[in-house]
């Protein structure tokens, strides 16, 4: 999807136009202060972007727009994949010390199913 004005355009299939409110998709511009070197953010439309703003930290008007990283929405799976590997070790240790945490415990407990009943 692409944001364009107050509409979203879908690139696939037939071009459908979906109406949205004017304030839904607005870029966030970041400015670095030349006095205190802090970053200030401003959310505004593309047509209204100022060349400089007042610093949120020291209130100086000597700011320069900087290029910032884009925002990316991650799925839960990709969030888990980005976790530090030390968490894998922590989970393995916790599962080894607690038999109830073993995901295969119900499969192991079922016994021989070929006889139609569970061995106790």
DRENBA-580048 format. One record per residue (C-alpha): residue in one letter; y, z, x. Coordinates in pm, 1 decimal. Each point is the difference from the previous one (the first is absolute). Layout:
<pt><aa>a</aa><y>Y</y><z>Z</z><x>X</x></pt>
...
***
This chain:
<pt><aa>x</aa><y>0.0</y><z>0.0</z><x>0.0</x></pt>
<pt><aa>x</aa><y>354.2</y><z>-64.1</z><x>109.0</x></pt>
<pt><aa>x</aa><y>307.1</y><z>190.5</z><x>-114.1</x></pt>
<pt><aa>x</aa><y>285.1</y><z>-231.0</z><x>-88.1</x></pt>
<pt><aa>x</aa><y>304.2</y><z>136.4</z><x>-178.4</x></pt>
<pt><aa>x</aa><y>-117.2</y><z>185.8</z><x>-306.6</x></pt>
<pt><aa>x</aa><y>-335.6</y><z>-180.7</z><x>-21.4</x></pt>
<pt><aa>x</aa><y>-334.3</y><z>-6.4</z><x>177.4</x></pt>
<pt><aa>x</aa><y>-165.7</y><z>-335.6</z><x>65.3</x></pt>
<pt><aa>x</aa><y>-374.2</y><z>-29.7</z><x>46.6</x></pt>
<pt><aa>x</aa><y>-105.6</y><z>-271.9</z><x>247.1</x></pt>
<pt><aa>x</aa><y>-348.1</y><z>-63.5</z><x>-147.4</x></pt>
<pt><aa>x</aa><y>-92.7</y><z>-214.1</z><x>-297.3</x></pt>
<pt><aa>x</aa><y>279.0</y><z>-77.4</z><x>-238.8</x></pt>
<pt><aa>x</aa><y>331.2</y><z>144.1</z><x>103.7</x></pt>
<pt><aa>x</aa><y>62.1</y><z>286.8</z><x>-237.9</x></pt>
<pt><aa>x</aa><y>323.3</y><z>189.7</z><x>-6.5</x></pt>
<pt><aa>x</aa><y>-9.0</y><z>372.6</z><x>-73.3</x></pt>
<pt><aa>x</aa><y>325.1</y><z>176.0</z><x>-85.1</x></pt>
<pt><aa>x</aa><y>74.4</y><z>330.6</z><x>173.0</x></pt>
<pt><aa>x</aa><y>300.2</y><z>225.0</z><x>12.9</x></pt>
<pt><aa>x</aa><y>266.7</y><z>-85.0</z><x>257.0</x></pt>
<pt><aa>x</aa><y>-56.9</y><z>315.2</z><x>211.0</x></pt>
<pt><aa>x</aa><y>-378.4</y><z>-18.2</z><x>44.1</x></pt>
<pt><aa>x</aa><y>-24.4</y><z>-202.3</z><x>321.2</x></pt>
<pt><aa>x</aa><y>274.5</y><z>77.9</z><x>248.6</x></pt>
<pt><aa>x</aa><y>-27.9</y><z>-3.5</z><x>377.1</x></pt>
<pt><aa>x</aa><y>73.4</y><z>307.3</z><x>208.8</x></pt>
<pt><aa>x</aa><y>238.1</y><z>-71.0</z><x>286.1</x></pt>
<pt><aa>x</aa><y>15.4</y><z>230.1</z><x>302.4</x></pt>
<pt><aa>x</aa><y>301.6</y><z>60.2</z><x>221.5</x></pt>
<pt><aa>x</aa><y>14.0</y><z>174.1</z><x>339.8</x></pt>
<pt><aa>x</aa><y>307.5</y><z>208.9</z><x>73.0</x></pt>
<pt><aa>x</aa><y>172.3</y><z>-75.5</z><x>331.9</x></pt>
<pt><aa>x</aa><y>128.8</y><z>359.5</z><x>20.7</x></pt>
<pt><aa>x</aa><y>-309.1</y><z>215.4</z><x>-73.4</x></pt>
<pt><aa>x</aa><y>-276.0</y><z>-270.3</z><x>24.5</x></pt>
<pt><aa>x</aa><y>-154.0</y><z>112.2</z><x>-330.7</x></pt>
<pt><aa>x</aa><y>-132.7</y><z>-244.6</z><x>-260.1</x></pt>
<pt><aa>x</aa><y>155.5</y><z>-16.3</z><x>-347.8</x></pt>
<pt><aa>x</aa><y>-157.2</y><z>-189.1</z><x>-290.7</x></pt>
<pt><aa>x</aa><y>157.5</y><z>-187.7</z><x>-287.5</x></pt>
<pt><aa>x</aa><y>-178.0</y><z>-157.6</z><x>-297.2</x></pt>
<pt><aa>x</aa><y>203.9</y><z>-287.8</z><x>-137.9</x></pt>
<pt><aa>x</aa><y>-41.0</y><z>-354.7</z><x>-123.1</x></pt>
<pt><aa>x</aa><y>-11.3</y><z>-288.5</z><x>244.2</x></pt>
<pt><aa>x</aa><y>335.4</y><z>-132.7</z><x>-116.9</x></pt>
<pt><aa>x</aa><y>177.7</y><z>336.4</z><x>46.6</x></pt>
<pt><aa>x</aa><y>-123.6</y><z>97.7</z><x>346.8</x></pt>
<pt><aa>x</aa><y>288.1</y><z>134.1</z><x>213.4</x></pt>
<pt><aa>x</aa><y>27.1</y><z>-66.3</z><x>373.4</x></pt>
<pt><aa>x</aa><y>56.5</y><z>372.3</z><x>66.6</x></pt>
<pt><aa>x</aa><y>-16.9</y><z>327.1</z><x>-195.4</x></pt>
<pt><aa>x</aa><y>106.6</y><z>359.0</z><x>61.3</x></pt>
<pt><aa>x</aa><y>-258.6</y><z>202.2</z><x>193.1</x></pt>
<pt><aa>x</aa><y>-186.0</y><z>253.5</z><x>-218.2</x></pt>
<pt><aa>x</aa><y>-13.7</y><z>245.1</z><x>292.1</x></pt>
<pt><aa>x</aa><y>341.9</y><z>-1.9</z><x>171.5</x></pt>
<pt><aa>x</aa><y>199.0</y><z>-204.3</z><x>-258.7</x></pt>
<pt><aa>x</aa><y>116.9</y><z>-246.7</z><x>264.7</x></pt>
<pt><aa>x</aa><y>63.2</y><z>-357.0</z><x>-114.4</x></pt>
<pt><aa>x</aa><y>-124.3</y><z>-147.5</z><x>329.7</x></pt>
<pt><aa>x</aa><y>-342.9</y><z>-115.7</z><x>-112.4</x></pt>
<pt><aa>x</aa><y>-197.6</y><z>-315.4</z><x>74.7</x></pt>
<pt><aa>x</aa><y>-272.9</y><z>-143.4</z><x>-219.0</x></pt>
<pt><aa>x</aa><y>-343.8</y><z>13.9</z><x>162.4</x></pt>
<pt><aa>x</aa><y>-319.9</y><z>-182.4</z><x>-86.9</x></pt>
<pt><aa>x</aa><y>-255.8</y><z>246.9</z><x>-127.9</x></pt>
<pt><aa>x</aa><y>-372.4</y><z>-25.6</z><x>-64.9</x></pt>
<pt><aa>x</aa><y>-107.8</y><z>-133.2</z><x>-338.9</x></pt>
<pt><aa>x</aa><y>-153.4</y><z>224.0</z><x>-261.6</x></pt>
<pt><aa>x</aa><y>-369.5</y><z>-62.3</z><x>-67.0</x></pt>
<pt><aa>x</aa><y>-207.7</y><z>143.8</z><x>-282.7</x></pt>
<pt><aa>x</aa><y>-348.5</y><z>96.5</z><x>118.7</x></pt>
<pt><aa>x</aa><y>-316.7</y><z>36.0</z><x>-203.0</x></pt>
<pt><aa>x</aa><y>-192.4</y><z>326.6</z><x>17.9</x></pt>
<pt><aa>x</aa><y>-267.1</y><z>-168.3</z><x>212.5</x></pt>
<pt><aa>x</aa><y>250.9</y><z>-120.4</z><x>257.9</x></pt>
<pt><aa>x</aa><y>156.4</y><z>349.1</z><x>9.2</x></pt>
<pt><aa>x</aa><y>-341.8</y><z>146.9</z><x>81.1</x></pt>
<pt><aa>x</aa><y>-60.7</y><z>-264.9</z><x>267.7</x></pt>
<pt><aa>x</aa><y>326.7</y><z>96.8</z><x>170.3</x></pt>
<pt><aa>x</aa><y>-95.9</y><z>366.8</z><x>30.5</x></pt>
<pt><aa>x</aa><y>-39.1</y><z>144.6</z><x>345.9</x></pt>
<pt><aa>x</aa><y>-364.5</y><z>-12.8</z><x>125.7</x></pt>
<pt><aa>x</aa><y>7.7</y><z>377.7</z><x>52.8</x></pt>
<pt><aa>x</aa><y>-25.5</y><z>38.0</z><x>-380.2</x></pt>
<pt><aa>x</aa><y>-336.7</y><z>-181.0</z><x>6.0</x></pt>
<pt><aa>x</aa><y>-129.9</y><z>261.9</z><x>243.4</x></pt>
<pt><aa>x</aa><y>138.2</y><z>280.6</z><x>-216.2</x></pt>
<pt><aa>x</aa><y>-173.6</y><z>-139.8</z><x>-309.9</x></pt>
<pt><aa>x</aa><y>-328.9</y><z>-44.1</z><x>188.6</x></pt>
<pt><aa>x</aa><y>19.1</y><z>358.8</z><x>127.2</x></pt>
<pt><aa>x</aa><y>75.4</y><z>135.0</z><x>-348.2</x></pt>
<pt><aa>x</aa><y>-288.5</y><z>-196.1</z><x>-152.9</x></pt>
<pt><aa>x</aa><y>-242.6</y><z>119.4</z><x>267.7</x></pt>
<pt><aa>x</aa><y>90.3</y><z>365.2</z><x>-61.8</x></pt>
<pt><aa>x</aa><y>-18.2</y><z>-22.7</z><x>-380.4</x></pt>
<pt><aa>x</aa><y>-319.5</y><z>-144.6</z><x>-153.4</x></pt>
<pt><aa>x</aa><y>169.1</y><z>-35.6</z><x>-341.6</x></pt>
<pt><aa>x</aa><y>247.1</y><z>-248.3</z><x>153.4</x></pt>
<pt><aa>x</aa><y>-275.9</y><z>-244.6</z><x>99.4</x></pt>
<pt><aa>x</aa><y>36.1</y><z>-313.3</z><x>-217.6</x></pt>
<pt><aa>x</aa><y>-376.3</y><z>-67.3</z><x>23.6</x></pt>
<pt><aa>x</aa><y>-104.7</y><z>347.6</z><x>-118.3</x></pt>
<pt><aa>x</aa><y>-84.8</y><z>-116.8</z><x>-353.4</x></pt>
<pt><aa>x</aa><y>-202.6</y><z>-294.5</z><x>129.2</x></pt>
<pt><aa>x</aa><y>-193.1</y><z>224.6</z><x>237.7</x></pt>
<pt><aa>x</aa><y>-58.0</y><z>257.3</z><x>-275.9</x></pt>
<pt><aa>x</aa><y>-151.4</y><z>-240.3</z><x>-250.6</x></pt>
<pt><aa>x</aa><y>-345.0</y><z>-3.7</z><x>160.6</x></pt>
<pt><aa>x</aa><y>-261.3</y><z>-268.1</z><x>-60.3</x></pt>
<pt><aa>x</aa><y>107.4</y><z>-204.4</z><x>-300.9</x></pt>
<pt><aa>x</aa><y>-314.5</y><z>-214.8</z><x>-11.3</x></pt>
<pt><aa>x</aa><y>-183.6</y><z>278.1</z><x>-188.4</x></pt>
<pt><aa>x</aa><y>272.2</y><z>23.0</z><x>-263.3</x></pt>
<pt><aa>x</aa><y>98.3</y><z>357.3</z><x>78.4</x></pt>
<pt><aa>x</aa><y>175.3</y><z>195.9</z><x>266.2</x></pt>
<pt><aa>x</aa><y>-194.5</y><z>202.8</z><x>258.5</x></pt>
<pt><aa>x</aa><y>131.9</y><z>357.4</z><x>16.5</x></pt>
***
